[in-house]
């Protein structure tokens, strides 16, 4: 899976669930092939789609994107 596929899948899932999802919920729902997300990709998601990870139940972090936020155009995808 390439980063852009990962980003688009995460963004779509989080837009459908404005209350957010945990990493485990995203991983299972999207059948992602990773046990843990790549820290570099997380930083990119924070910059590109406005990803925020906020404390949730127990020790989990809930992933959210702001409503109406559009991702930046990829320079390399022209």
Secondary structure, 3 states (H helix, E strand, C coil): CCHHHHHHHHHHHHHHCCCCEEHHHHHHHHCCCCCCCCHHHHHHHHHHCCCEEEECCCCCEEEECCCCCCCCCCHHHC
